[in-house]
Amino acid sequence: MKKRMTIAICMLIALCLLACTGCESGGKGMIVGEKIKIDDITEFYYTYDSSTDPPDFLRYRFYVEDGTYWFHYEKREGDHWPLREEDITDSVDIELTREQWEEFFHYLKGGSVTKREESLDSGDAGPWLYIYWKKDKSKYQVFEFGSWGDLKEFEAYCAILAGKN
């Protein structure tokens, strides 16, 4: 009986820990739309950087500056890696309306934000996703979309904003 009780308690503790994976207090992360609200977001970066031949670089950036919403797109091309700012072949900066900012937020809502951990072992091309917000203490910044569909819809939205669709 004692053994069963101990196992039951251990399972209960494990379930509580699993349930807290989205809790800031649990050290695992936060959910956009719950802990991070639309008006809290100050910047969001989507970067794809591949060392293939030829290399490939694409960046989307959403940010707020002096109360104005902005979208930045840049494409870099060249025959060397890493591609640098001087390799920018296409870029656009556009001011967004509140409605466009809300649509951007729609794709992020439900996504998770976890601790940023630097790793030299990661050679992945991405996309690398980072989010910054008011009261951000530089602890949680790595973003992951709530679903594959949200990611694909976000990419399509960015292509439309960049005039590439």
C-alpha positions as CSV (number, residue, x, y, z in Angstrom):
1,M,0.0,0.0,0.0
2,K,2.8,2.4,0.9
3,K,4.6,1.7,-2.4
4,R,1.4,2.4,-4.4
5,M,0.9,5.7,-2.5
6,T,4.5,6.8,-3.2
7,I,4.0,6.0,-6.9
8,A,0.7,7.9,-7.0
9,I,2.3,10.9,-5.4
10,C,5.3,10.8,-7.8
11,M,2.9,10.6,-10.7
12,L,0.9,13.6,-9.4
13,I,4.0,15.7,-9.0
14,A,5.1,14.7,-12.6
15,L,1.7,15.7,-13.9
16,C,1.9,19.1,-12.1
17,L,5.3,19.7,-13.6
18,L,4.1,18.9,-17.1
19,A,1.1,21.1,-16.7
20,C,3.3,24.0,-15.8
21,T,5.5,23.9,-19.0
22,G,3.7,27.0,-20.2
23,C,4.1,28.9,-16.9
24,E,6.6,31.6,-16.5
25,S,7.0,30.5,-12.9
26,G,7.8,27.0,-14.0
27,G,10.8,28.3,-15.9
28,K,9.6,26.7,-19.2
29,G,8.1,29.7,-21.0
30,M,5.0,31.7,-21.9
31,I,2.1,31.7,-24.4
32,V,1.6,34.7,-26.7
33,G,-1.9,36.1,-26.1
34,E,-1.9,35.0,-22.4
35,K,1.3,36.3,-20.8
36,I,2.3,38.5,-23.7
37,K,-0.4,40.8,-25.0
38,I,-0.6,42.5,-28.4
39,D,0.4,45.9,-27.0
40,D,3.3,44.5,-25.1
41,I,5.2,43.4,-28.2
42,T,8.0,45.7,-29.3
43,E,9.9,43.5,-31.8
44,F,9.6,40.2,-33.6
45,Y,12.3,38.7,-35.9
46,Y,11.9,35.9,-38.4
47,T,15.3,35.0,-40.0
48,Y,16.2,32.2,-42.4
49,D,20.0,31.9,-43.1
50,S,21.3,29.0,-45.0
51,S,24.9,28.3,-46.0
52,T,23.8,26.3,-49.1
53,D,25.4,27.0,-52.5
54,P,24.3,29.7,-53.3
55,P,23.6,30.8,-49.7
56,D,20.1,32.1,-48.8
57,F,19.1,34.8,-46.4
58,L,15.6,36.2,-45.6
59,R,14.5,38.4,-42.7
60,Y,11.1,39.7,-41.6
61,R,11.0,42.1,-38.7
62,F,7.9,43.6,-37.1
63,Y,8.5,46.4,-34.6
64,V,7.1,49.4,-32.8
65,E,8.9,52.8,-32.9
66,D,7.5,55.9,-31.3
67,G,4.0,54.3,-31.2
68,T,4.1,53.5,-34.9
69,Y,4.0,49.9,-36.2
70,W,6.5,48.8,-38.8
71,F,7.4,45.9,-41.1
72,H,10.8,45.3,-42.5
73,Y,11.7,42.8,-45.2
74,E,15.2,42.0,-46.5
75,K,16.7,39.5,-48.9
76,R,20.4,39.0,-49.2
77,E,22.1,37.2,-52.1
78,G,25.7,36.4,-53.0
79,D,28.2,33.7,-53.8
80,H,29.8,33.6,-50.3
81,W,28.7,32.8,-46.8
82,P,27.9,34.4,-44.4
83,L,25.9,37.0,-46.3
84,R,26.3,40.5,-44.9
85,E,24.4,43.8,-45.0
86,E,26.2,44.8,-48.2
87,D,24.7,41.8,-49.9
88,I,21.1,43.1,-49.5
89,T,19.5,42.8,-52.9
90,D,15.9,43.6,-51.9
91,S,14.3,45.3,-49.0
92,V,11.2,47.2,-47.9
93,D,10.1,49.1,-44.9
94,I,6.4,49.9,-44.5
95,E,4.3,51.5,-41.9
96,L,1.6,49.2,-40.7
97,T,-2.0,50.1,-39.7
98,R,-3.4,48.9,-36.4
99,E,-5.4,46.3,-38.4
100,Q,-2.2,45.0,-40.0
101,W,-0.5,44.8,-36.6
102,E,-3.5,42.9,-35.3
103,E,-3.3,40.4,-38.2
104,F,0.4,39.9,-37.4
105,F,-0.5,39.2,-33.8
106,H,-3.2,36.8,-34.9
107,Y,-0.5,34.4,-36.3
108,L,1.6,34.7,-33.2
109,K,-1.2,34.2,-30.7
110,G,-1.0,30.8,-29.1
111,G,2.7,30.4,-29.9
112,S,5.1,29.7,-27.1
113,V,8.1,31.7,-25.9
114,T,10.9,29.9,-24.2
115,K,14.3,30.6,-22.7
116,R,17.0,31.8,-25.1
117,E,20.0,29.5,-24.9
118,E,23.0,30.0,-27.1
119,S,24.3,26.9,-28.8
120,L,27.3,26.7,-31.1
121,D,26.3,23.2,-32.1
122,S,23.2,24.4,-34.0
123,G,23.9,24.7,-37.7
124,D,20.2,24.8,-38.7
125,A,19.2,27.4,-41.3
126,G,16.1,28.3,-39.3
127,P,13.8,30.0,-39.4
128,W,15.1,31.7,-36.2
129,L,12.3,33.4,-34.4
130,Y,12.7,35.9,-31.6
131,I,10.2,38.1,-29.8
132,Y,10.8,41.1,-27.5
133,W,8.2,42.8,-25.4
134,K,7.7,45.4,-22.6
135,K,9.0,44.0,-19.3
136,D,11.1,41.6,-21.3
137,K,14.0,40.7,-19.0
138,S,16.0,39.0,-21.8
139,K,15.2,35.6,-20.4
140,Y,12.4,34.4,-22.7
141,Q,12.8,35.3,-26.3
142,V,12.7,32.2,-28.5
143,F,9.4,32.0,-30.3
144,E,7.6,28.9,-31.7
145,F,4.4,29.1,-33.6
146,G,1.4,27.3,-32.1
147,S,1.1,25.2,-35.3
148,W,2.7,24.5,-38.7
149,G,-0.4,26.2,-40.3
150,D,0.2,29.4,-38.3
151,L,3.8,29.5,-39.5
152,K,2.8,29.0,-43.1
153,E,0.1,31.6,-42.9
154,F,2.5,34.0,-41.2
155,E,5.0,33.5,-44.0
156,A,2.3,34.1,-46.7
157,Y,1.3,37.3,-44.9
158,C,4.9,38.5,-44.8
159,A,5.3,37.8,-48.5
160,I,2.2,39.9,-49.2
161,L,3.5,42.8,-47.1
162,A,6.8,42.6,-48.8
163,G,5.1,42.7,-52.2
164,K,6.4,39.2,-53.1
165,N,3.1,37.4,-53.4
